[in-house]
Amino acid sequence: MAYVITSACIDEKAADCVDVCPVDCIEEGPDQYFIDTDICIECGACEVACPVGAVYYDADLPEEEKGYIEKAENFYKNR
């Protein structure tokens, strides 16, 4: 896992992160965006661009947001 999009994105979906991603690894889900860790190159552009502070590097993820790792994994597993 590299970067994770968390709760601040729910129903916000500003998409600034999508616009700056050089490898197109961010996809829109039903209620938020998700980062495909198989494609992500860990450049950090999405974290800087997010206007609501929803993107975290996995090592910096607050404890209360850790469930978003599994949510992203399930999104890509079940598509």
N, CA, C and O atoms as a Maestro MAE file, in Angstrom:
{
 s_m_m2io_version
 :::
 2.0.0
}

f_m_ct {
 s_m_title
 :::
 protein
 m_atom[316] {
  # First column is atom index #
  i_m_mmod_type
  r_m_x_coord
  r_m_y_coord
  r_m_z_coord
  i_m_residue_number
  s_m_chain_name
  s_m_pdb_residue_name
  s_m_pdb_atom_name
  i_m_atomic_number
  :::
  1 25 0.864 -1.180 0.000 1 A "MET " " N  " 7
  2 3 0.000 0.000 0.000 1 A "MET " " CA " 6
  3 2 0.900 1.230 0.000 1 A "MET " " C  " 6
  4 15 1.993 1.217 0.567 1 A "MET " " O  " 8
  5 25 0.445 2.246 -0.616 2 A "ALA " " N  " 7
  6 3 1.206 3.488 -0.689 2 A "ALA " " CA " 6
  7 2 0.375 4.629 -0.130 2 A "ALA " " C  " 6
  8 15 0.474 4.945 1.056 2 A "ALA " " O  " 8
  9 25 -0.434 5.244 -0.960 3 A "TYR " " N  " 7
  10 3 -1.303 6.328 -0.518 3 A "TYR " " CA " 6
  11 2 -2.721 5.808 -0.374 3 A "TYR " " C  " 6
  12 15 -3.138 4.892 -1.083 3 A "TYR " " O  " 8
  13 25 -3.461 6.412 0.562 4 A "VAL " " N  " 7
  14 3 -4.833 6.001 0.863 4 A "VAL " " CA " 6
  15 2 -5.710 7.248 0.889 4 A "VAL " " C  " 6
  16 15 -5.333 8.278 1.449 4 A "VAL " " O  " 8
  17 25 -6.873 7.139 0.281 5 A "ILE " " N  " 7
  18 3 -7.847 8.233 0.335 5 A "ILE " " CA " 6
  19 2 -8.843 7.894 1.432 5 A "ILE " " C  " 6
  20 15 -9.379 6.787 1.471 5 A "ILE " " O  " 8
  21 25 -9.089 8.840 2.316 6 A "THR " " N  " 7
  22 3 -9.838 8.578 3.546 6 A "THR " " CA " 6
  23 2 -11.181 9.315 3.616 6 A "THR " " C  " 6
  24 15 -11.685 9.815 2.611 6 A "THR " " O  " 8
  25 25 -11.734 9.367 4.807 7 A "SER " " N  " 7
  26 3 -13.102 9.837 5.050 7 A "SER " " CA " 6
  27 2 -13.411 11.247 4.564 7 A "SER " " C  " 6
  28 15 -14.556 11.537 4.218 7 A "SER " " O  " 8
  29 25 -12.428 12.121 4.531 8 A "ALA " " N  " 7
  30 3 -12.697 13.499 4.090 8 A "ALA " " CA " 6
  31 2 -13.150 13.544 2.632 8 A "ALA " " C  " 6
  32 15 -13.726 14.539 2.193 8 A "ALA " " O  " 8
  33 25 -12.897 12.483 1.887 9 A "CYS " " N  " 7
  34 3 -13.300 12.415 0.474 9 A "CYS " " CA " 6
  35 2 -14.757 11.978 0.317 9 A "CYS " " C  " 6
  36 15 -15.366 12.221 -0.724 9 A "CYS " " O  " 8
  37 25 -15.309 11.347 1.329 10 A "ILE " " N  " 7
  38 3 -16.673 10.817 1.212 10 A "ILE " " CA " 6
  39 2 -17.622 11.919 0.771 10 A "ILE " " C  " 6
  40 15 -17.747 12.960 1.417 10 A "ILE " " O  " 8
  41 25 -18.274 11.663 -0.330 11 A "ASP " " N  " 7
  42 3 -19.252 12.569 -0.943 11 A "ASP " " CA " 6
  43 2 -18.672 13.919 -1.355 11 A "ASP " " C  " 6
  44 15 -19.414 14.755 -1.870 11 A "ASP " " O  " 8
  45 25 -17.387 14.165 -1.152 12 A "GLU " " N  " 7
  46 3 -16.728 15.407 -1.575 12 A "GLU " " CA " 6
  47 2 -16.310 15.282 -3.030 12 A "GLU " " C  " 6
  48 15 -16.745 16.044 -3.894 12 A "GLU " " O  " 8
  49 25 -15.453 14.300 -3.274 13 A "LYS " " N  " 7
  50 3 -14.971 13.958 -4.606 13 A "LYS " " CA " 6
  51 2 -14.578 15.172 -5.446 13 A "LYS " " C  " 6
  52 15 -15.097 15.362 -6.546 13 A "LYS " " O  " 8
  53 25 -13.671 15.983 -4.935 14 A "ALA " " N  " 7
  54 3 -13.215 17.179 -5.651 14 A "ALA " " CA " 6
  55 2 -12.446 16.826 -6.924 14 A "ALA " " C  " 6
  56 15 -12.459 17.605 -7.877 14 A "ALA " " O  " 8
  57 25 -11.788 15.690 -6.961 15 A "ALA " " N  " 7
  58 3 -11.068 15.153 -8.127 15 A "ALA " " CA " 6
  59 2 -9.771 15.881 -8.455 15 A "ALA " " C  " 6
  60 15 -9.185 15.615 -9.504 15 A "ALA " " O  " 8
  61 25 -9.307 16.770 -7.622 16 A "ASP " " N  " 7
  62 3 -8.020 17.421 -7.862 16 A "ASP " " CA " 6
  63 2 -6.902 16.375 -7.928 16 A "ASP " " C  " 6
  64 15 -5.953 16.520 -8.699 16 A "ASP " " O  " 8
  65 25 -7.020 15.327 -7.119 17 A "CYS " " N  " 7
  66 3 -6.021 14.262 -7.092 17 A "CYS " " CA " 6
  67 2 -5.962 13.531 -8.433 17 A "CYS " " C  " 6
  68 15 -4.882 13.170 -8.900 17 A "CYS " " O  " 8
  69 25 -7.097 13.318 -9.035 18 A "VAL " " N  " 7
  70 3 -7.162 12.625 -10.323 18 A "VAL " " CA " 6
  71 2 -6.432 13.438 -11.386 18 A "VAL " " C  " 6
  72 15 -5.707 12.884 -12.213 18 A "VAL " " O  " 8
  73 25 -6.624 14.746 -11.360 19 A "ASP " " N  " 7
  74 3 -6.029 15.624 -12.361 19 A "ASP " " CA " 6
  75 2 -4.505 15.647 -12.314 19 A "ASP " " C  " 6
  76 15 -3.865 15.840 -13.348 19 A "ASP " " O  " 8
  77 25 -3.915 15.457 -11.144 20 A "VAL " " N  " 7
  78 3 -2.461 15.553 -11.016 20 A "VAL " " CA " 6
  79 2 -1.733 14.211 -11.052 20 A "VAL " " C  " 6
  80 15 -0.504 14.184 -11.116 20 A "VAL " " O  " 8
  81 25 -2.450 13.122 -11.013 21 A "CYS " " N  " 7
  82 3 -1.811 11.803 -10.975 21 A "CYS " " CA " 6
  83 2 -1.147 11.493 -12.319 21 A "CYS " " C  " 6
  84 15 -1.827 11.432 -13.343 21 A "CYS " " O  " 8
  85 25 0.179 11.297 -12.323 22 A "PRO " " N  " 7
  86 3 0.882 11.058 -13.581 22 A "PRO " " CA " 6
  87 2 0.683 9.657 -14.164 22 A "PRO " " C  " 6
  88 15 1.016 9.420 -15.325 22 A "PRO " " O  " 8
  89 25 0.144 8.726 -13.369 23 A "VAL " " N  " 7
  90 3 -0.026 7.347 -13.851 23 A "VAL " " CA " 6
  91 2 -1.489 6.892 -13.867 23 A "VAL " " C  " 6
  92 15 -1.770 5.712 -14.078 23 A "VAL " " O  " 8
  93 25 -2.399 7.807 -13.650 24 A "ASP " " N  " 7
  94 3 -3.837 7.501 -13.680 24 A "ASP " " CA " 6
  95 2 -4.219 6.316 -12.790 24 A "ASP " " C  " 6
  96 15 -4.895 5.388 -13.234 24 A "ASP " " O  " 8
  97 25 -3.782 6.361 -11.540 25 A "CYS " " N  " 7
  98 3 -4.070 5.254 -10.626 25 A "CYS " " CA " 6
  99 2 -5.256 5.519 -9.703 25 A "CYS " " C  " 6
  100 15 -5.540 4.710 -8.820 25 A "CYS " " O  " 8
  101 25 -5.952 6.640 -9.894 26 A "ILE " " N  " 7
  102 3 -7.064 7.003 -9.010 26 A "ILE " " CA " 6
  103 2 -8.371 6.855 -9.770 26 A "ILE " " C  " 6
  104 15 -8.550 7.409 -10.855 26 A "ILE " " O  " 8
  105 25 -9.283 6.088 -9.169 27 A "GLU " " N  " 7
  106 3 -10.576 5.835 -9.802 27 A "GLU " " CA " 6
  107 2 -11.716 6.268 -8.890 27 A "GLU " " C  " 6
  108 15 -11.608 6.233 -7.664 27 A "GLU " " O  " 8
  109 25 -12.798 6.673 -9.517 28 A "GLU " " N  " 7
  110 3 -13.978 7.090 -8.775 28 A "GLU " " CA " 6
  111 2 -14.786 5.877 -8.351 28 A "GLU " " C  " 6
  112 15 -15.099 5.006 -9.162 28 A "GLU " " O  " 8
  113 25 -15.119 5.834 -7.067 29 A "GLY " " N  " 7
  114 3 -15.995 4.810 -6.534 29 A "GLY " " CA " 6
  115 2 -17.363 5.405 -6.280 29 A "GLY " " C  " 6
  116 15 -17.611 6.556 -6.639 29 A "GLY " " O  " 8
  117 25 -18.254 4.645 -5.668 30 A "PRO " " N  " 7
  118 3 -19.610 5.131 -5.445 30 A "PRO " " CA " 6
  119 2 -19.703 6.353 -4.527 30 A "PRO " " C  " 6
  120 15 -20.580 7.198 -4.708 30 A "PRO " " O  " 8
  121 25 -18.804 6.450 -3.544 31 A "ASP " " N  " 7
  122 3 -18.883 7.569 -2.597 31 A "ASP " " CA " 6
  123 2 -17.572 8.314 -2.398 31 A "ASP " " C  " 6
  124 15 -17.537 9.314 -1.681 31 A "ASP " " O  " 8
  125 25 -16.488 7.845 -3.021 32 A "GLN " " N  " 7
  126 3 -15.184 8.474 -2.881 32 A "GLN " " CA " 6
  127 2 -14.266 7.973 -3.992 32 A "GLN " " C  " 6
  128 15 -14.637 7.092 -4.766 32 A "GLN " " O  " 8
  129 25 -13.066 8.543 -4.061 33 A "TYR " " N  " 7
  130 3 -12.039 8.068 -4.985 33 A "TYR " " CA " 6
  131 2 -11.155 7.054 -4.276 33 A "TYR " " C  " 6
  132 15 -11.050 7.046 -3.049 33 A "TYR " " O  " 8
  133 25 -10.516 6.193 -5.079 34 A "PHE " " N  " 7
  134 3 -9.621 5.163 -4.554 34 A "PHE " " CA " 6
  135 2 -8.331 5.153 -5.365 34 A "PHE " " C  " 6
  136 15 -8.335 5.447 -6.560 34 A "PHE " " O  " 8
  137 25 -7.222 4.811 -4.699 35 A "ILE " " N  " 7
  138 3 -5.916 4.712 -5.336 35 A "ILE " " CA " 6
  139 2 -5.581 3.243 -5.548 35 A "ILE " " C  " 6
  140 15 -5.617 2.448 -4.609 35 A "ILE " " O  " 8
  141 25 -5.256 2.888 -6.788 36 A "ASP " " N  " 7
  142 3 -4.845 1.526 -7.121 36 A "ASP " " CA " 6
  143 2 -3.357 1.394 -6.800 36 A "ASP " " C  " 6
  144 15 -2.515 1.955 -7.500 36 A "ASP " " O  " 8
  145 25 -3.043 0.666 -5.761 37 A "THR " " N  " 7
  146 3 -1.661 0.555 -5.306 37 A "THR " " CA " 6
  147 2 -0.789 -0.262 -6.249 37 A "THR " " C  " 6
  148 15 0.437 -0.198 -6.160 37 A "THR " " O  " 8
  149 25 -1.394 -1.026 -7.146 38 A "ASP " " N  " 7
  150 3 -0.609 -1.763 -8.136 38 A "ASP " " CA " 6
  151 2 -0.060 -0.821 -9.211 38 A "ASP " " C  " 6
  152 15 0.910 -1.154 -9.893 38 A "ASP " " O  " 8
  153 25 -0.672 0.335 -9.360 39 A "ILE " " N  " 7
  154 3 -0.257 1.301 -10.380 39 A "ILE " " CA " 6
  155 2 0.483 2.495 -9.760 39 A "ILE " " C  " 6
  156 15 1.376 3.060 -10.391 39 A "ILE " " O  " 8
  157 25 0.126 2.876 -8.550 40 A "CYS " " N  " 7
  158 3 0.690 4.054 -7.884 40 A "CYS " " CA " 6
  159 2 2.214 3.987 -7.825 40 A "CYS " " C  " 6
  160 15 2.788 2.945 -7.505 40 A "CYS " " O  " 8
  161 25 2.863 5.111 -8.138 41 A "ILE " " N  " 7
  162 3 4.326 5.197 -8.074 41 A "ILE " " CA " 6
  163 2 4.795 5.975 -6.840 41 A "ILE " " C  " 6
  164 15 5.975 6.305 -6.717 41 A "ILE " " O  " 8
  165 25 3.873 6.261 -5.941 42 A "GLU " " N  " 7
  166 3 4.167 6.926 -4.668 42 A "GLU " " CA " 6
  167 2 4.829 8.291 -4.845 42 A "GLU " " C  " 6
  168 15 5.742 8.643 -4.099 42 A "GLU " " O  " 8
  169 25 4.368 9.058 -5.831 43 A "CYS " " N  " 7
  170 3 4.963 10.372 -6.092 43 A "CYS " " CA " 6
  171 2 4.475 11.436 -5.109 43 A "CYS " " C  " 6
  172 15 5.164 12.433 -4.891 43 A "CYS " " O  " 8
  173 25 3.300 11.239 -4.514 44 A "GLY " " N  " 7
  174 3 2.773 12.181 -3.539 44 A "GLY " " CA " 6
  175 2 2.000 13.346 -4.114 44 A "GLY " " C  " 6
  176 15 1.522 14.196 -3.363 44 A "GLY " " O  " 8
  177 25 1.863 13.408 -5.431 45 A "ALA " " N  " 7
  178 3 1.150 14.523 -6.054 45 A "ALA " " CA " 6
  179 2 -0.301 14.598 -5.576 45 A "ALA " " C  " 6
  180 15 -0.837 15.690 -5.391 45 A "ALA " " O  " 8
  181 25 -0.926 13.460 -5.378 46 A "CYS " " N  " 7
  182 3 -2.326 13.431 -4.939 46 A "CYS " " CA " 6
  183 2 -2.487 14.009 -3.536 46 A "CYS " " C  " 6
  184 15 -3.452 14.723 -3.261 46 A "CYS " " O  " 8
  185 25 -1.555 13.704 -2.663 47 A "GLU " " N  " 7
  186 3 -1.623 14.189 -1.284 47 A "GLU " " CA " 6
  187 2 -1.552 15.715 -1.249 47 A "GLU " " C  " 6
  188 15 -2.308 16.357 -0.521 47 A "GLU " " O  " 8
  189 25 -0.661 16.283 -2.023 48 A "VAL " " N  " 7
  190 3 -0.475 17.734 -2.066 48 A "VAL " " CA " 6
  191 2 -1.687 18.420 -2.691 48 A "VAL " " C  " 6
  192 15 -2.087 19.499 -2.251 48 A "VAL " " O  " 8
  193 25 -2.271 17.801 -3.711 49 A "ALA " " N  " 7
  194 3 -3.370 18.417 -4.463 49 A "ALA " " CA " 6
  195 2 -4.722 18.327 -3.781 49 A "ALA " " C  " 6
  196 15 -5.621 19.101 -4.110 49 A "ALA " " O  " 8
  197 25 -4.893 17.416 -2.851 50 A "CYS " " N  " 7
  198 3 -6.213 17.192 -2.247 50 A "CYS " " CA " 6
  199 2 -6.660 18.413 -1.430 50 A "CYS " " C  " 6
  200 15 -6.011 18.766 -0.445 50 A "CYS " " O  " 8
  201 25 -7.757 19.053 -1.830 51 A "PRO " " N  " 7
  202 3 -8.193 20.266 -1.125 51 A "PRO " " CA " 6
  203 2 -8.839 20.005 0.238 51 A "PRO " " C  " 6
  204 15 -9.034 20.936 1.020 51 A "PRO " " O  " 8
  205 25 -9.171 18.741 0.523 52 A "VAL " " N  " 7
  206 3 -9.816 18.437 1.804 52 A "VAL " " CA " 6
  207 2 -8.928 17.599 2.727 52 A "VAL " " C  " 6
  208 15 -9.374 17.173 3.792 52 A "VAL " " O  " 8
  209 25 -7.685 17.361 2.331 53 A "GLY " " N  " 7
  210 3 -6.753 16.614 3.178 53 A "GLY " " CA " 6
  211 2 -7.135 15.170 3.383 53 A "GLY " " C  " 6
  212 15 -6.935 14.625 4.468 53 A "GLY " " O  " 8
  213 25 -7.680 14.540 2.361 54 A "ALA " " N  " 7
  214 3 -8.149 13.161 2.480 54 A "ALA " " CA " 6
  215 2 -7.091 12.124 2.144 54 A "ALA " " C  " 6
  216 15 -7.301 10.940 2.406 54 A "ALA " " O  " 8
  217 25 -5.959 12.525 1.572 55 A "VAL " " N  " 7
  218 3 -4.948 11.576 1.110 55 A "VAL " " CA " 6
  219 2 -3.793 11.518 2.106 55 A "VAL " " C  " 6
  220 15 -3.241 12.540 2.515 55 A "VAL " " O  " 8
  221 25 -3.446 10.283 2.483 56 A "TYR " " N  " 7
  222 3 -2.343 10.050 3.424 56 A "TYR " " CA " 6
  223 2 -1.428 8.968 2.883 56 A "TYR " " C  " 6
  224 15 -1.879 8.037 2.217 56 A "TYR " " O  " 8
  225 25 -0.135 9.096 3.173 57 A "TYR " " N  " 7
  226 3 0.764 7.975 2.949 57 A "TYR " " CA " 6
  227 2 0.406 6.948 4.022 57 A "TYR " " C  " 6
  228 15 0.118 7.322 5.159 57 A "TYR " " O  " 8
  229 25 0.420 5.676 3.680 58 A "ASP " " N  " 7
  230 3 -0.068 4.661 4.609 58 A "ASP " " CA " 6
  231 2 0.622 4.687 5.971 58 A "ASP " " C  " 6
  232 15 -0.021 4.412 6.984 58 A "ASP " " O  " 8
  233 25 1.899 5.008 6.017 59 A "ALA " " N  " 7
  234 3 2.628 5.057 7.295 59 A "ALA " " CA " 6
  235 2 2.176 6.229 8.165 59 A "ALA " " C  " 6
  236 15 2.375 6.211 9.380 59 A "ALA " " O  " 8
  237 25 1.573 7.243 7.555 60 A "ASP " " N  " 7
  238 3 1.123 8.431 8.281 60 A "ASP " " CA " 6
  239 2 -0.378 8.428 8.561 60 A "ASP " " C  " 6
  240 15 -0.919 9.408 9.073 60 A "ASP " " O  " 8
  241 25 -1.036 7.347 8.231 61 A "LEU " " N  " 7
  242 3 -2.489 7.248 8.346 61 A "LEU " " CA " 6
  243 2 -2.935 7.280 9.810 61 A "LEU " " C  " 6
  244 15 -2.469 6.470 10.611 61 A "LEU " " O  " 8
  245 25 -3.830 8.206 10.169 62 A "PRO " " N  " 7
  246 3 -4.338 8.223 11.546 62 A "PRO " " CA " 6
  247 2 -5.075 6.909 11.858 62 A "PRO " " C  " 6
  248 15 -5.690 6.303 10.981 62 A "PRO " " O  " 8
  249 25 -4.999 6.508 13.070 63 A "GLU " " N  " 7
  250 3 -5.605 5.233 13.503 63 A "GLU " " CA " 6
  251 2 -7.071 5.124 13.084 63 A "GLU " " C  " 6
  252 15 -7.510 4.072 12.619 63 A "GLU " " O  " 8
  253 25 -7.826 6.212 13.250 64 A "GLU " " N  " 7
  254 3 -9.260 6.174 12.948 64 A "GLU " " CA " 6
  255 2 -9.560 6.088 11.452 64 A "GLU " " C  " 6
  256 15 -10.715 5.897 11.070 64 A "GLU " " O  " 8
  257 25 -8.548 6.226 10.606 65 A "GLU " " N  " 7
  258 3 -8.731 6.159 9.147 65 A "GLU " " CA " 6
  259 2 -8.211 4.849 8.547 65 A "GLU " " C  " 6
  260 15 -8.315 4.653 7.336 65 A "GLU " " O  " 8
  261 25 -7.665 3.965 9.351 66 A "LYS " " N  " 7
  262 3 -7.034 2.735 8.844 66 A "LYS " " CA " 6
  263 2 -7.999 1.802 8.134 66 A "LYS " " C  " 6
  264 15 -7.563 0.982 7.326 66 A "LYS " " O  " 8
  265 25 -9.275 1.894 8.402 67 A "GLY " " N  " 7
  266 3 -10.266 1.069 7.714 67 A "GLY " " CA " 6
  267 2 -10.351 1.378 6.225 67 A "GLY " " C  " 6
  268 15 -10.886 0.581 5.453 67 A "GLY " " O  " 8
  269 25 -9.829 2.525 5.820 68 A "TYR " " N  " 7
  270 3 -9.873 2.908 4.404 68 A "TYR " " CA " 6
  271 2 -8.868 2.132 3.557 68 A "TYR " " C  " 6
  272 15 -8.994 2.097 2.333 68 A "TYR " " O  " 8
  273 25 -7.888 1.518 4.180 69 A "ILE " " N  " 7
  274 3 -6.989 0.622 3.454 69 A "ILE " " CA " 6
  275 2 -7.794 -0.565 2.946 69 A "ILE " " C  " 6
  276 15 -7.735 -0.900 1.763 69 A "ILE " " O  " 8
  277 25 -8.535 -1.192 3.829 70 A "GLU " " N  " 7
  278 3 -9.353 -2.344 3.445 70 A "GLU " " CA " 6
  279 2 -10.457 -1.951 2.472 70 A "GLU " " C  " 6
  280 15 -10.779 -2.710 1.557 70 A "GLU " " O  " 8
  281 25 -11.033 -0.782 2.663 71 A "LYS " " N  " 7
  282 3 -12.083 -0.321 1.754 71 A "LYS " " CA " 6
  283 2 -11.535 -0.199 0.335 71 A "LYS " " C  " 6
  284 15 -12.205 -0.595 -0.619 71 A "LYS " " O  " 8
  285 25 -10.334 0.342 0.182 72 A "ALA " " N  " 7
  286 3 -9.713 0.470 -1.138 72 A "ALA " " CA " 6
  287 2 -9.382 -0.903 -1.725 72 A "ALA " " C  " 6
  288 15 -9.614 -1.153 -2.908 72 A "ALA " " O  " 8
  289 25 -8.842 -1.784 -0.891 73 A "GLU " " N  " 7
  290 3 -8.531 -3.135 -1.366 73 A "GLU " " CA " 6
  291 2 -9.786 -3.834 -1.864 73 A "GLU " " C  " 6
  292 15 -9.756 -4.488 -2.906 73 A "GLU " " O  " 8
  293 25 -10.880 -3.704 -1.138 74 A "ASN " " N  " 7
  294 3 -12.139 -4.325 -1.534 74 A "ASN " " CA " 6
  295 2 -12.694 -3.708 -2.815 74 A "ASN " " C  " 6
  296 15 -13.262 -4.414 -3.648 74 A "ASN " " O  " 8
  297 25 -12.533 -2.402 -2.976 75 A "PHE " " N  " 7
  298 3 -13.002 -1.728 -4.189 75 A "PHE " " CA " 6
  299 2 -12.332 -2.345 -5.410 75 A "PHE " " C  " 6
  300 15 -13.006 -2.664 -6.390 75 A "PHE " " O  " 8
  301 25 -11.023 -2.515 -5.364 76 A "TYR " " N  " 7
  302 3 -10.309 -3.038 -6.514 76 A "TYR " " CA " 6
  303 2 -10.490 -4.547 -6.672 76 A "TYR " " C  " 6
  304 15 -10.438 -5.063 -7.789 76 A "TYR " " O  " 8
  305 25 -10.700 -5.244 -5.583 77 A "LYS " " N  " 7
  306 3 -10.924 -6.678 -5.634 77 A "LYS " " CA " 6
  307 2 -12.284 -7.013 -6.233 77 A "LYS " " C  " 6
  308 15 -12.432 -8.022 -6.921 77 A "LYS " " O  " 8
  309 25 -13.268 -6.175 -5.974 78 A "ASN " " N  " 7
  310 3 -14.651 -6.470 -6.367 78 A "ASN " " CA " 6
  311 2 -15.130 -5.754 -7.613 78 A "ASN " " C  " 6
  312 15 -16.329 -5.762 -7.888 78 A "ASN " " O  " 8
  313 25 -14.249 -5.139 -8.372 79 A "ARG " " N  " 7
  314 3 -14.742 -4.438 -9.557 79 A "ARG " " CA " 6
  315 2 -14.834 -5.321 -10.751 79 A "ARG " " C  " 6
  316 15 -15.234 -4.869 -11.823 79 A "ARG " " O  " 8
  :::
 }
 m_bond[315] {
  # First column is bond index #
  i_m_from
  i_m_to
  i_m_order
  :::
  1 1 2 1
  2 2 3 1
  3 3 4 2
  4 3 5 1
  5 5 6 1
  6 6 7 1
  7 7 8 2
  8 7 9 1
  9 9 10 1
  10 10 11 1
  11 11 12 2
  12 11 13 1
  13 13 14 1
  14 14 15 1
  15 15 16 2
  16 15 17 1
  17 17 18 1
  18 18 19 1
  19 19 20 2
  20 19 21 1
  21 21 22 1
  22 22 23 1
  23 23 24 2
  24 23 25 1
  25 25 26 1
  26 26 27 1
  27 27 28 2
  28 27 29 1
  29 29 30 1
  30 30 31 1
  31 31 32 2
  32 31 33 1
  33 33 34 1
  34 34 35 1
  35 35 36 2
  36 35 37 1
  37 37 38 1
  38 38 39 1
  39 39 40 2
  40 39 41 1
  41 41 42 1
  42 42 43 1
  43 43 44 2
  44 43 45 1
  45 45 46 1
  46 46 47 1
  47 47 48 2
  48 47 49 1
  49 49 50 1
  50 50 51 1
  51 51 52 2
  52 51 53 1
  53 53 54 1
  54 54 55 1
  55 55 56 2
  56 55 57 1
  57 57 58 1
  58 58 59 1
  59 59 60 2
  60 59 61 1
  61 61 62 1
  62 62 63 1
  63 63 64 2
  64 63 65 1
  65 65 66 1
  66 66 67 1
  67 67 68 2
  68 67 69 1
  69 69 70 1
  70 70 71 1
  71 71 72 2
  72 71 73 1
  73 73 74 1
  74 74 75 1
  75 75 76 2
  76 75 77 1
  77 77 78 1
  78 78 79 1
  79 79 80 2
  80 79 81 1
  81 81 82 1
  82 82 83 1
  83 83 84 2
  84 83 85 1
  85 85 86 1
  86 86 87 1
  87 87 88 2
  88 87 89 1
  89 89 90 1
  90 90 91 1
  91 91 92 2
  92 91 93 1
  93 93 94 1
  94 94 95 1
  95 95 96 2
  96 95 97 1
  97 97 98 1
  98 98 99 1
  99 99 100 2
  100 99 101 1
  101 101 102 1
  102 102 103 1
  103 103 104 2
  104 103 105 1
  105 105 106 1
  106 106 107 1
  107 107 108 2
  108 107 109 1
  109 109 110 1
  110 110 111 1
  111 111 112 2
  112 111 113 1
  113 113 114 1
  114 114 115 1
  115 115 116 2
  116 115 117 1
  117 117 118 1
  118 118 119 1
  119 119 120 2
  120 119 121 1
  121 121 122 1
  122 122 123 1
  123 123 124 2
  124 123 125 1
  125 125 126 1
  126 126 127 1
  127 127 128 2
  128 127 129 1
  129 129 130 1
  130 130 131 1
  131 131 132 2
  132 131 133 1
  133 133 134 1
  134 134 135 1
  135 135 136 2
  136 135 137 1
  137 137 138 1
  138 138 139 1
  139 139 140 2
  140 139 141 1
  141 141 142 1
  142 142 143 1
  143 143 144 2
  144 143 145 1
  145 145 146 1
  146 146 147 1
  147 147 148 2
  148 147 149 1
  149 149 150 1
  150 150 151 1
  151 151 152 2
  152 151 153 1
  153 153 154 1
  154 154 155 1
  155 155 156 2
  156 155 157 1
  157 157 158 1
  158 158 159 1
  159 159 160 2
  160 159 161 1
  161 161 162 1
  162 162 163 1
  163 163 164 2
  164 163 165 1
  165 165 166 1
  166 166 167 1
  167 167 168 2
  168 167 169 1
  169 169 170 1
  170 170 171 1
  171 171 172 2
  172 171 173 1
  173 173 174 1
  174 174 175 1
  175 175 176 2
  176 175 177 1
  177 177 178 1
  178 178 179 1
  179 179 180 2
  180 179 181 1
  181 181 182 1
  182 182 183 1
  183 183 184 2
  184 183 185 1
  185 185 186 1
  186 186 187 1
  187 187 188 2
  188 187 189 1
  189 189 190 1
  190 190 191 1
  191 191 192 2
  192 191 193 1
  193 193 194 1
  194 194 195 1
  195 195 196 2
  196 195 197 1
  197 197 198 1
  198 198 199 1
  199 199 200 2
  200 199 201 1
  201 201 202 1
  202 202 203 1
  203 203 204 2
  204 203 205 1
  205 205 206 1
  206 206 207 1
  207 207 208 2
  208 207 209 1
  209 209 210 1
  210 210 211 1
  211 211 212 2
  212 211 213 1
  213 213 214 1
  214 214 215 1
  215 215 216 2
  216 215 217 1
  217 217 218 1
  218 218 219 1
  219 219 220 2
  220 219 221 1
  221 221 222 1
  222 222 223 1
  223 223 224 2
  224 223 225 1
  225 225 226 1
  226 226 227 1
  227 227 228 2
  228 227 229 1
  229 229 230 1
  230 230 231 1
  231 231 232 2
  232 231 233 1
  233 233 234 1
  234 234 235 1
  235 235 236 2
  236 235 237 1
  237 237 238 1
  238 238 239 1
  239 239 240 2
  240 239 241 1
  241 241 242 1
  242 242 243 1
  243 243 244 2
  244 243 245 1
  245 245 246 1
  246 246 247 1
  247 247 248 2
  248 247 249 1
  249 249 250 1
  250 250 251 1
  251 251 252 2
  252 251 253 1
  253 253 254 1
  254 254 255 1
  255 255 256 2
  256 255 257 1
  257 257 258 1
  258 258 259 1
  259 259 260 2
  260 259 261 1
  261 261 262 1
  262 262 263 1
  263 263 264 2
  264 263 265 1
  265 265 266 1
  266 266 267 1
  267 267 268 2
  268 267 269 1
  269 269 270 1
  270 270 271 1
  271 271 272 2
  272 271 273 1
  273 273 274 1
  274 274 275 1
  275 275 276 2
  276 275 277 1
  277 277 278 1
  278 278 279 1
  279 279 280 2
  280 279 281 1
  281 281 282 1
  282 282 283 1
  283 283 284 2
  284 283 285 1
  285 285 286 1
  286 286 287 1
  287 287 288 2
  288 287 289 1
  289 289 290 1
  290 290 291 1
  291 291 292 2
  292 291 293 1
  293 293 294 1
  294 294 295 1
  295 295 296 2
  296 295 297 1
  297 297 298 1
  298 298 299 1
  299 299 300 2
  300 299 301 1
  301 301 302 1
  302 302 303 1
  303 303 304 2
  304 303 305 1
  305 305 306 1
  306 306 307 1
  307 307 308 2
  308 307 309 1
  309 309 310 1
  310 310 311 1
  311 311 312 2
  312 311 313 1
  313 313 314 1
  314 314 315 1
  315 315 316 2
  :::
 }
}
